Amino acid sequence: MAEETPSGLNDAVAVRTSESVRRIEMVKASDYHRRGQIMSLKSTMGRVIGDNLIESRLHVYESFLSHAIGLGYEVCSIPRLWHLTQRGRVQPTHKLLVLRHDIDTDISTARSMWQIEKALGIKSSYFFRICTVDVDLMREIEDFGGSAGYHFEELATVAKLKGLKTREQVMRTLPCMRDLFESNLTKLRIRTGLPLRFVASHGDFVNRRIGIFNWVILDDPPLRERLDIELEAYDEAYMHLVQSRHSDCEYPKFWKPGDPRCAIEAGVGVIQVLVHPREWRANCWVNLVENTRRIYEGLLYSCGIPNRLVARRGSITLVP
């Protein structure tokens, strides 16, 4: 796929490997640590407005997807692109928009987004955290031909539980984190009756503070083989297939690094768009609860106080 990348594309549509993505994330984490915990006034106000005052943008979401379809794109899941590539069926003329949902919060909005996609015939990827698992929705997505996966965060969960502050402490505790991941994924498979072979690392404030991310858990080939994990969403083997990566973000920017419509209108072959429910509808109560929890967890972590409550929120099996 890499050799099919058109020359002269700007950074927004350049082929990026997971290693380069991970290096960028490490730089971001280091910068976050140097700047400390104080968010800029602009960012804070954008989050407050987006969480409480912005009207639903789901009609914009529907229009965006319809526009991509109208320009000849197949809007698909991560497994769809992966399997097409593995079988050698991706042609230079293919136009694929890989749609990934990280369901960090707000199941009701996630369901509304799913209904929009279902009406358009779209089969996309949804990744659920332990705290956002909706068994019925996950089964509906799979039954329709989409993909429901696990949005894992055991490294951050254990770090908050045990008050880990350094990379060295995390690496020493990594076997415990991997055991918890295995336990959680196994129980989720039993609970949902789904294969859950495609997983995606969640990003937590603790990951950015320490500078080490949840996907490190899966830097373990025997674990992957034992659990029959086909792909993690930041794996190099997958990420180098994507020519243009975009994610939604808070008001007033809405997209980073840029609007994916530019890549769509340029006819870029393989585009990935990552979306989160909270960026498309202001569910004030859900956002208030989530923001309060985030402040509480941040205070405990900054004060070096182990957070026992995170074990119940971030795992099915309580961390020993």
C-alpha positions as CSV (number, residue, x, y, z in Angstrom):
1,M,0.0,0.0,0.0
2,A,2.8,2.4,0.8
3,E,4.1,2.5,-2.8
4,E,0.6,3.6,-3.9
5,T,0.8,6.9,-2.0
6,P,0.6,9.8,-4.3
7,S,3.7,12.0,-4.3
8,G,3.6,15.5,-3.1
9,L,0.8,15.1,-0.5
10,N,1.0,17.3,2.5
11,D,1.5,16.0,6.0
12,A,-2.2,15.4,6.5
13,V,-2.2,12.8,3.8
14,A,1.2,11.3,4.2
15,V,1.7,7.6,4.9
16,R,2.5,7.2,8.6
17,T,3.8,4.1,10.3
18,S,2.8,3.3,13.9
19,E,6.4,3.8,15.0
20,S,6.3,7.4,13.8
21,V,2.9,7.9,15.4
22,R,4.2,6.5,18.6
23,R,7.2,8.8,18.6
24,I,4.9,11.8,18.0
25,E,2.8,10.7,21.0
26,M,5.9,10.4,23.1
27,V,7.0,13.9,22.2
28,K,3.4,15.1,23.1
29,A,3.7,13.3,26.4
30,S,7.0,14.9,27.3
31,D,5.7,18.3,26.4
32,Y,2.6,17.7,28.5
33,H,4.8,16.8,31.5
34,R,6.9,19.9,31.1
35,R,3.9,22.2,30.8
36,G,2.5,20.7,34.0
37,Q,-1.2,20.2,34.7
38,I,-2.5,23.7,33.8
39,M,-4.6,23.7,30.6
40,S,-4.7,26.9,28.5
41,L,-7.7,29.1,29.0
42,K,-8.6,28.7,25.4
43,S,-8.6,24.9,25.6
44,T,-10.5,24.9,28.8
45,M,-13.2,27.3,27.5
46,G,-13.5,25.2,24.3
47,R,-14.1,22.1,26.4
48,V,-16.7,23.8,28.6
49,I,-18.6,25.2,25.6
50,G,-18.4,21.9,23.7
51,D,-19.5,19.9,26.7
52,N,-22.5,22.1,27.6
53,L,-23.5,24.7,25.0
54,I,-23.0,23.3,21.5
55,E,-26.1,22.0,19.8
56,S,-26.0,18.5,18.4
57,R,-23.8,18.1,15.4
58,L,-25.1,14.7,14.4
59,H,-26.7,16.2,11.2
60,V,-23.2,17.4,10.3
61,Y,-21.9,13.9,10.9
62,E,-24.5,12.4,8.6
63,S,-23.7,15.0,6.0
64,F,-20.0,14.2,6.2
65,L,-20.5,10.5,5.7
66,S,-23.0,11.0,2.8
67,H,-20.5,13.4,1.2
68,A,-17.8,10.7,1.3
69,I,-20.1,8.1,-0.1
70,G,-21.2,10.4,-2.9
71,L,-17.5,10.9,-3.9
72,G,-17.1,7.1,-4.3
73,Y,-15.7,6.2,-0.9
74,E,-16.5,2.9,0.8
75,V,-16.8,3.8,4.5
76,C,-15.6,0.7,6.3
77,S,-14.2,-0.9,9.4
78,I,-10.6,-1.5,10.4
79,P,-11.0,-5.3,9.9
80,R,-12.4,-4.6,6.4
81,L,-9.2,-2.8,5.3
82,W,-7.0,-5.3,7.1
83,H,-8.6,-8.3,5.5
84,L,-8.7,-6.8,2.0
85,T,-5.0,-6.0,2.3
86,Q,-4.1,-9.5,3.6
87,R,-5.9,-11.0,0.6
88,G,-4.3,-8.7,-1.9
89,R,-7.6,-7.2,-2.9
90,V,-6.9,-3.5,-2.4
91,Q,-6.6,-1.9,-5.9
92,P,-5.0,1.5,-6.7
93,T,-8.5,2.7,-7.7
94,H,-10.0,1.8,-4.3
95,K,-11.2,4.7,-2.2
96,L,-11.6,3.6,1.4
97,L,-12.6,5.7,4.4
98,V,-11.9,3.7,7.6
99,L,-14.3,4.9,10.3
100,R,-13.2,4.2,13.9
101,H,-15.2,5.1,17.0
102,D,-13.6,5.2,20.4
103,I,-16.5,5.0,22.9
104,D,-14.8,6.8,25.8
105,T,-18.2,8.1,27.1
106,D,-21.8,8.7,26.2
107,I,-23.4,5.4,25.0
108,S,-26.6,7.2,23.9
109,T,-24.8,9.4,21.4
110,A,-22.8,6.3,20.2
111,R,-26.1,4.6,19.5
112,S,-27.4,7.6,17.6
113,M,-24.2,7.6,15.4
114,W,-24.7,3.9,14.8
115,Q,-28.3,4.5,13.7
116,I,-27.1,7.1,11.2
117,E,-24.5,4.7,9.8
118,K,-26.9,1.8,9.7
119,A,-29.3,3.9,7.6
120,L,-26.4,4.7,5.2
121,G,-25.4,1.0,5.0
122,I,-22.0,1.7,6.8
123,K,-20.1,-1.0,8.6
124,S,-17.5,0.7,10.8
125,S,-15.4,-0.1,13.9
126,Y,-16.5,0.7,17.5
127,F,-14.1,0.2,20.5
128,F,-15.7,0.1,24.0
129,R,-14.0,0.6,27.3
130,I,-15.0,-1.5,30.3
131,C,-17.0,1.4,31.6
132,T,-18.9,1.9,28.3
133,V,-19.6,-1.7,27.3
134,D,-23.1,-2.0,25.8
135,V,-23.6,-5.7,25.0
136,D,-26.7,-5.2,22.9
137,L,-25.2,-2.4,20.8
138,M,-22.0,-4.4,20.3
139,R,-23.9,-7.4,19.1
140,E,-26.0,-5.2,16.8
141,I,-22.9,-3.7,15.2
142,E,-21.4,-7.2,14.6
143,D,-24.6,-8.6,13.3
144,F,-24.8,-5.8,10.7
145,G,-21.3,-6.6,9.5
146,G,-19.4,-4.0,11.5
147,S,-16.8,-4.5,14.2
148,A,-17.0,-4.2,17.9
149,G,-13.7,-4.2,19.8
150,Y,-12.1,-3.6,23.2
151,H,-10.8,-0.2,24.1
152,F,-8.3,-1.2,26.7
153,E,-6.5,0.8,29.4
154,E,-5.1,-1.7,31.9
155,L,-1.7,0.1,32.1
156,A,-3.4,3.4,33.1
157,T,-5.8,1.6,35.5
158,V,-3.0,-0.1,37.4
159,A,-0.8,3.0,37.4
160,K,-3.7,5.0,39.0
161,L,-4.5,2.2,41.4
162,K,-0.9,1.8,42.6
163,G,0.2,5.4,42.2
164,L,2.9,4.6,39.7
165,K,4.8,7.8,38.6
166,T,7.7,6.6,36.5
167,R,8.3,4.4,33.4
168,E,10.5,2.2,35.5
169,Q,7.7,1.5,38.0
170,V,5.3,0.8,35.1
171,M,7.7,-1.6,33.4
172,R,8.2,-3.5,36.7
173,T,4.4,-3.8,37.0
174,L,3.8,-4.7,33.4
175,P,3.2,-8.5,34.0
176,C,0.3,-7.5,36.4
177,M,-1.1,-5.2,33.7
178,R,-0.9,-8.0,31.1
179,D,-2.6,-10.4,33.4
180,L,-5.4,-7.9,34.0
181,F,-5.8,-7.3,30.3
182,E,-6.0,-11.1,29.6
183,S,-8.6,-11.5,32.4
184,N,-10.7,-8.5,31.2
185,L,-10.7,-9.5,27.5
186,T,-11.5,-13.1,28.3
187,K,-14.5,-12.1,30.4
188,L,-15.7,-9.6,27.8
189,R,-15.7,-12.3,25.2
190,I,-17.7,-14.6,27.4
191,R,-20.1,-11.7,28.3
192,T,-20.7,-10.6,24.8
193,G,-20.3,-13.8,22.9
194,L,-18.1,-11.9,20.4
195,P,-14.6,-12.7,19.2
196,L,-13.1,-9.2,20.0
197,R,-9.9,-10.0,18.0
198,F,-9.5,-6.3,17.1
199,V,-8.5,-4.0,20.0
200,A,-7.4,-0.4,20.4
201,S,-5.4,1.3,23.1
202,H,-7.2,4.1,25.1
203,G,-5.3,7.3,26.0
204,D,-5.5,8.5,29.6
205,F,-4.0,11.5,31.3
206,V,-1.8,9.1,33.3
207,N,-0.3,7.8,30.0
208,R,0.6,11.3,29.0
209,R,2.0,12.1,32.5
210,I,4.3,9.1,32.5
211,G,5.0,9.0,28.8
212,I,4.1,5.4,28.3
213,F,0.9,4.2,26.6
214,N,-1.5,1.3,27.0
215,W,-0.5,-0.4,23.8
216,V,2.8,-1.4,25.5
217,I,0.8,-4.2,27.0
218,L,0.6,-5.9,23.6
219,D,4.3,-5.6,22.9
220,D,4.2,-9.3,23.8
221,P,3.8,-11.8,20.9
222,P,3.0,-14.8,23.1
223,L,0.2,-12.9,24.7
224,R,-1.3,-11.9,21.4
225,E,-1.1,-15.5,20.1
226,R,-2.6,-16.9,23.3
227,L,-5.5,-14.5,23.1
228,D,-5.9,-14.7,19.3
229,I,-5.6,-10.9,18.9
230,E,-5.5,-10.2,15.2
231,L,-4.7,-6.5,15.4
232,E,-4.2,-3.6,17.7
233,A,-5.3,-0.3,16.0
234,Y,-1.8,1.3,16.2
235,D,0.1,-1.7,14.9
236,E,2.7,-0.8,12.3
237,A,1.5,-3.5,9.9
238,Y,-1.9,-1.7,9.8
239,M,-1.0,1.9,10.2
240,H,1.3,2.0,7.2
241,L,-1.8,1.2,5.1
242,V,-3.4,4.6,6.0
243,Q,-2.5,7.6,3.9
244,S,-4.4,10.3,5.8
245,R,-5.3,10.2,9.5
246,H,-7.8,12.5,11.1
247,S,-9.5,12.7,14.5
248,D,-12.4,14.9,15.8
249,C,-11.6,17.2,18.7
250,E,-13.3,19.8,20.9
251,Y,-14.9,23.1,19.9
252,P,-14.0,25.3,18.0
253,K,-11.6,23.4,15.9
254,F,-13.5,20.1,15.6
255,W,-10.8,18.3,13.6
256,K,-7.1,17.6,13.9
257,P,-4.7,17.8,12.2
258,G,-7.2,19.0,9.6
259,D,-10.7,18.5,8.1
260,P,-10.8,15.0,6.5
261,R,-13.1,16.5,3.8
262,C,-9.9,18.0,2.2
263,A,-8.5,14.5,1.8
264,I,-11.8,13.1,0.6
265,E,-12.1,15.8,-2.0
266,A,-8.5,15.2,-3.1
267,G,-9.3,11.6,-3.7
268,V,-6.8,10.2,-1.3
269,G,-6.9,6.4,-1.4
270,V,-7.1,5.3,2.2
271,I,-8.3,7.7,4.9
272,Q,-8.9,6.9,8.5
273,V,-11.3,9.0,10.6
274,L,-11.4,8.6,14.4
275,V,-14.5,9.9,16.2
276,H,-15.7,10.2,19.8
277,P,-19.4,10.6,20.8
278,R,-18.8,13.6,23.1
279,E,-17.6,15.7,20.2
280,W,-20.9,15.4,18.3
281,R,-23.5,16.1,21.0
282,A,-23.4,17.9,24.3
283,N,-24.7,15.4,26.8
284,C,-24.3,17.7,29.7
285,W,-24.9,15.2,32.5
286,V,-22.6,12.6,31.1
287,N,-19.9,15.2,30.5
288,L,-20.3,16.6,34.0
289,V,-19.9,13.2,35.6
290,E,-16.9,12.4,33.4
291,N,-15.2,15.7,34.0
292,T,-15.7,15.4,37.7
293,R,-14.3,11.9,37.7
294,R,-11.3,13.1,35.7
295,I,-10.6,16.0,38.2
296,Y,-10.9,13.6,41.2
297,E,-8.6,11.1,39.6
298,G,-6.1,13.8,38.7
299,L,-6.0,15.2,42.3
300,L,-5.5,11.7,43.8
301,Y,-2.8,10.9,41.3
302,S,-1.0,14.2,41.8
303,C,-1.1,13.8,45.6
304,G,0.3,10.2,45.3
305,I,-2.9,8.7,46.7
306,P,-3.7,5.2,45.3
307,N,-7.2,5.2,43.7
308,R,-9.1,2.1,44.7
309,L,-12.2,3.2,42.9
310,V,-10.5,3.0,39.5
311,A,-10.3,-0.8,39.9
312,R,-14.1,-1.0,39.7
313,R,-14.3,1.4,36.8
314,G,-11.4,0.2,34.7
315,S,-11.6,-3.6,35.1
316,I,-14.0,-6.5,35.3
317,T,-11.6,-8.3,37.7
318,L,-10.4,-6.2,40.6
319,V,-6.7,-5.6,40.5
320,P,-4.9,-7.6,43.2
